[in-house]
Amino acid sequence: MGLSNYIDEIIEQDYAIIVSEVPFKDILIDLRSAHILSSGEVNRLRQCQDHKDAGFEFMEILKSRKDQDFFQFCQILEDSKIVSVQRLGRKLKAAANIKGQAHAVYVHNGVICDACKQGIVGIRYKCKNCPDYDLCEQCESIPNVHYSSHVFLKLRKPAPGDLQNQSTAYVHDGVICDSCKQGIVGIRYKCKNCPDYDLCEQCESIPNVHYSSHVFLKLRKPRSVEIQNSDA
């Protein structure tokens, strides 16, 4: 587990600004509510002498998290009452969107990681010794997750022998489904009637998940116009 390289690069570029401008001790509850920090981590950061020390601690924790946690952090900054912090959140999110927009990942439809029991998006590791054993990229990096003597195939794209309906899905970086609160991979449904309301493909199919009179845009790829607007 850990942030993508392009997000790590963005953090390194603005590391000093982030730790000096963000009032970290004031947003600990928000970071916990967004599941970026555990209760224990919140308590540890509360013991820090000032915001800057808490910032150094938090940034090290963030580097071990998922990309979606970074975008959640950016949203918390954007929701700040401090204008400079709002601008910093927008700047970080826009930079990540620009670098990440072209990153198309493959969805290995019908393939489940045998460690975390989630569907595999991105790199799939398929065991050559077992008849049916697969790992996602995050779980493959866990020590002793499987027999050390077994050999794995590293598959960036769906294997020809897999389901015929495999597809390329785009990651809508920085966009959260307002129903399940997860990042959106694949088709995104954006409400035309609401200023900021989105659904993933799974939640959009749930009856009465949103106002039936509202109209949704069906977006298969990230929209470049949002990147331009986010930097305003």
C-alpha positions as CSV (number, residue, x, y, z in Angstrom):
1,M,0.0,0.0,0.0
2,G,1.1,3.6,-0.5
3,L,0.6,6.6,-2.7
4,S,1.2,6.6,-6.4
5,N,4.6,7.9,-7.5
6,Y,3.0,11.0,-9.2
7,I,1.2,12.0,-6.0
8,D,4.4,11.4,-4.0
9,E,6.1,13.9,-6.4
10,I,3.4,16.5,-5.8
11,I,3.7,16.2,-2.1
12,E,7.5,16.6,-2.2
13,Q,7.2,19.7,-4.3
14,D,4.9,21.4,-1.8
15,Y,6.0,19.6,1.4
16,A,7.3,22.7,3.2
17,I,4.2,24.8,2.3
18,I,1.9,22.0,3.5
19,V,3.4,21.6,6.9
20,S,3.8,25.3,7.5
21,E,0.4,26.5,6.4
22,V,-2.1,23.8,7.3
23,P,-3.4,23.9,11.0
24,F,-3.1,20.2,11.4
25,K,-4.1,20.0,15.1
26,D,-7.4,21.8,14.2
27,I,-8.4,19.3,11.4
28,L,-7.6,16.0,13.3
29,I,-11.3,15.2,13.8
30,D,-12.0,15.8,10.0
31,L,-9.1,13.5,9.2
32,R,-10.5,10.8,11.5
33,S,-14.0,11.2,10.1
34,A,-12.6,10.7,6.6
35,H,-10.9,7.5,7.8
36,I,-7.5,8.9,6.9
37,L,-6.3,8.6,10.5
38,S,-7.1,6.0,13.2
39,S,-8.1,7.1,16.7
40,G,-4.6,6.1,17.9
41,E,-2.9,8.3,15.3
42,V,-5.2,11.2,16.2
43,N,-4.2,10.9,19.8
44,R,-0.5,10.8,18.9
45,L,-0.7,13.9,16.7
46,R,-2.6,15.7,19.5
47,Q,0.5,15.3,21.7
48,C,2.6,17.2,19.1
49,Q,3.9,20.6,20.3
50,D,2.4,22.6,17.4
51,H,0.8,22.4,14.0
52,K,4.1,22.1,12.2
53,D,5.2,19.1,14.2
54,A,1.8,17.4,13.7
55,G,2.2,18.2,10.0
56,F,5.5,16.3,9.8
57,E,4.0,13.3,11.6
58,F,0.8,13.4,9.4
59,M,2.7,13.6,6.1
60,E,4.6,10.5,6.9
61,I,1.4,8.7,7.7
62,L,-0.3,9.9,4.5
63,K,2.5,8.5,2.4
64,S,1.5,5.0,3.5
65,R,-2.1,5.5,2.6
66,K,-4.0,5.1,-0.7
67,D,-4.4,7.8,-3.4
68,Q,-8.0,8.3,-2.4
69,D,-6.9,9.4,1.1
70,F,-4.8,12.1,-0.5
71,F,-7.8,13.5,-2.4
72,Q,-9.8,13.3,0.8
73,F,-7.1,15.4,2.5
74,C,-7.3,17.9,-0.4
75,Q,-11.0,18.2,0.1
76,I,-10.6,18.9,3.8
77,L,-8.2,21.7,3.0
78,E,-10.7,23.1,0.4
79,D,-13.4,23.1,3.1
80,S,-11.2,25.2,5.5
81,K,-12.2,28.7,6.6
82,I,-8.7,29.9,5.9
83,V,-8.4,31.2,2.3
84,S,-4.7,30.2,1.8
85,V,-5.5,26.7,3.0
86,Q,-8.4,26.5,0.6
87,R,-6.1,27.5,-2.3
88,L,-3.5,25.0,-1.3
89,G,-6.1,22.2,-1.3
90,R,-7.3,23.2,-4.8
91,K,-3.7,23.5,-6.0
92,L,-2.8,20.0,-4.8
93,K,-5.9,18.4,-6.2
94,A,-5.5,20.1,-9.6
95,A,-1.9,19.0,-9.8
96,A,-2.8,15.4,-9.0
97,N,-5.7,15.5,-11.5
98,I,-3.5,16.8,-14.3
99,K,-0.8,14.2,-13.7
100,G,-3.3,11.4,-13.1
101,Q,-5.8,12.1,-15.8
102,A,-4.1,10.1,-18.5
103,H,-3.5,7.1,-16.1
104,A,-5.9,4.5,-17.5
105,V,-6.0,1.3,-15.4
106,Y,-7.5,-2.1,-16.3
107,V,-10.3,-3.7,-14.4
108,H,-9.8,-7.4,-14.2
109,N,-13.5,-8.2,-14.2
110,G,-14.5,-11.4,-12.3
111,V,-11.0,-11.6,-10.6
112,I,-10.9,-11.3,-6.8
113,C,-7.8,-10.8,-4.7
114,D,-7.5,-13.8,-2.4
115,A,-6.1,-11.7,0.4
116,C,-8.3,-8.6,0.7
117,K,-11.3,-10.2,-1.2
118,Q,-11.7,-7.1,-3.4
119,G,-11.9,-6.9,-7.2
120,I,-8.6,-6.2,-8.8
121,V,-8.0,-2.9,-10.6
122,G,-4.5,-2.2,-12.0
123,I,-1.8,-4.8,-11.7
124,R,-2.9,-8.4,-11.0
125,Y,-0.6,-11.0,-9.7
126,K,-1.6,-14.6,-10.7
127,C,0.0,-17.6,-9.0
128,K,1.4,-20.1,-11.5
129,N,1.5,-22.9,-8.9
130,C,-2.1,-22.6,-7.7
131,P,-5.2,-23.3,-9.9
132,D,-7.0,-20.2,-8.8
133,Y,-5.0,-17.7,-6.7
134,D,-4.7,-14.0,-7.4
135,L,-3.4,-10.9,-5.5
136,C,-3.9,-7.2,-6.1
137,E,-0.8,-4.9,-6.2
138,Q,-1.2,-3.8,-2.6
139,C,-1.6,-7.3,-1.1
140,E,1.2,-8.7,-3.1
141,S,3.6,-6.4,-1.3
142,I,2.6,-7.9,2.1
143,P,5.4,-10.2,3.5
144,N,4.4,-13.9,3.7
145,V,1.0,-13.3,2.1
146,H,1.4,-16.5,0.1
147,Y,3.9,-19.4,-0.2
148,S,7.4,-17.8,-0.9
149,S,8.3,-20.6,-3.3
150,H,5.4,-19.9,-5.6
151,V,5.8,-18.0,-8.8
152,F,3.5,-15.1,-9.8
153,L,2.7,-13.7,-13.2
154,K,2.5,-9.9,-13.2
155,L,-0.5,-8.9,-15.4
156,R,-1.0,-5.2,-16.2
157,K,-3.8,-6.0,-18.7
158,P,-6.5,-8.7,-18.5
159,A,-5.2,-12.1,-19.6
160,P,-6.6,-13.4,-23.0
161,G,-8.2,-16.4,-21.2
162,D,-10.2,-14.3,-18.8
163,L,-13.8,-13.0,-19.3
164,Q,-14.4,-11.5,-22.7
165,N,-16.0,-8.4,-21.2
166,Q,-12.8,-7.1,-19.7
167,S,-12.5,-3.3,-20.1
168,T,-10.3,-0.3,-19.6
169,A,-11.6,1.9,-16.9
170,Y,-10.5,5.5,-16.1
171,V,-9.9,6.6,-12.5
172,H,-11.8,9.8,-11.8
173,D,-9.2,11.2,-9.4
174,G,-10.6,13.5,-6.8
175,V,-14.2,12.5,-7.4
176,I,-16.1,10.7,-4.6
177,C,-19.4,8.8,-5.0
178,D,-21.9,10.6,-2.8
179,S,-23.6,7.3,-2.0
180,C,-20.9,4.9,-1.0
181,K,-18.2,7.5,-0.3
182,Q,-15.6,5.7,-2.5
183,G,-13.5,7.0,-5.3
184,I,-15.0,6.4,-8.8
185,V,-13.4,4.0,-11.2
186,G,-15.1,3.3,-14.5
187,I,-18.3,5.1,-15.3
188,R,-19.1,8.2,-13.4
189,Y,-22.7,9.7,-13.2
190,K,-22.7,13.5,-12.5
191,C,-25.9,15.2,-11.6
192,K,-26.7,18.1,-13.8
193,N,-29.2,19.6,-11.3
194,C,-26.9,19.6,-8.2
195,P,-23.6,21.7,-8.0
196,D,-21.6,18.7,-6.7
197,Y,-23.2,15.3,-6.7
198,D,-21.7,12.1,-8.3
199,L,-22.5,8.4,-8.3
200,C,-20.4,5.4,-9.2
201,E,-21.9,2.8,-11.6
202,Q,-23.0,0.5,-8.8
203,C,-24.7,3.1,-6.7
204,E,-26.5,4.7,-9.7
205,S,-28.4,1.5,-10.2
206,I,-29.8,1.6,-6.6
207,P,-33.5,2.6,-6.7
208,N,-34.3,6.0,-5.2
209,V,-30.6,6.7,-4.5
210,H,-31.2,10.3,-5.6
211,Y,-34.1,12.6,-6.8
212,S,-35.8,10.8,-9.7
213,S,-36.4,14.1,-11.5
214,H,-32.7,14.9,-11.7
215,V,-30.7,14.3,-14.9
216,F,-27.3,12.6,-14.8
217,L,-24.3,12.9,-17.2
218,K,-22.7,9.5,-18.0
219,L,-18.9,10.0,-18.1
220,R,-16.6,7.2,-19.1
221,K,-13.5,9.4,-19.0
222,P,-12.4,12.2,-16.7
223,R,-13.4,15.6,-18.0
224,S,-10.6,18.1,-18.8
225,V,-12.8,21.0,-18.1
226,E,-12.9,20.1,-14.4
227,I,-9.1,20.3,-14.2
228,Q,-9.2,23.8,-15.6
229,N,-12.0,24.9,-13.3
230,S,-10.3,23.4,-10.2
231,D,-7.3,25.7,-10.6
232,A,-9.4,28.8,-10.6
